[in-house]
Amino acid sequence: MVFIALLAAGVTACSATDTPAAGVAPAPSAGVDGPGAPSGPARPARASPTAPADPSTPVGPSAPAGPSAARPLAGKVVVIDPGHNGGNAAHPEIINRLVNVVTERKACDTTGTQTDAGYPEHAFTFSVATGLARLLRREGAKVILTRSNDHGVGPCITQRARIGNRAHADAAISVHADGGPPSGIGFQVLVPGLVPGYNNRIIRPSRRLGLGIRTAYHRITGEPYSTYAGQRGIEVRTDLGGLNLSTVPKVFIECGNMRNAADAARLTSPAFRQRIVKGLAAGLTAFLRAPG
Ligand code: ZN
């Protein structure tokens, strides 16, 4: 089934931790999320039982400018990149195409990993991303997703970065879950390492964004720092197209290890994903409201 094709594609782990790029993405603006209406086989968890999305809430350019107590993120633009996509496994000819991420050439996109029980990373990332988008919009932010459903292919990691750049995002985050060693547990935030001539200007703000997300995520979800990657929940990377090619502050997060039984149980739980959403929103909000 799906993951047979996945193996055929030669991509299993969240190696693609990486981000984005494009070929088959929906039309450039179609990839930009609409009112968040996923239609794929894996519906995202409902993000906020207590506060359903309000379709009347103004978003984007028409939103009132300037923050207020009720809309502290008014005027801010956030790009959320749900890693991978549900249709990737069936289209290795597309996602295995090599793209240039400056430090190397790598696959346009990958299938991502899954839990032992078969809960796929792409469904997880889409669930978290749509819940996060809903929450941030309620706070007044304009939110753009790099894919609008969980059954398409791609976009390529390069295109995912481009979406954040074109939006002039105040912050961008790529959401993933890892396919690490089964004995390893925990999350890590991936921040950009310097790729001279490319991402110089985003190194410092991205690190600040990463630290804010690391701290809030740890506090709100209770998830431990990764026991097998990074240091105290932070890892500097120069192999990810999404970070190398970004011109806006950006980080990745590996929310947990799907190959670890305890993490897998948490990541599969809609209630835990809601805590993830709250943790990420708190980290992003802290960064966006901090001066400078
Ligand atoms: Zn991934």
Boltz pocket constraint, residues with backbone or C-beta under 6 A from the ligand:
constraints:
  - pocket:
      binder: B
      contacts: [[A, 13], [A, 14], [A, 15], [A, 16], [A, 17], [A, 18], [A, 83], [A, 84], [A, 112], [A, 113], [A, 121], [A, 175], [A, 176], [A, 177]]
      max_distance: 6.0
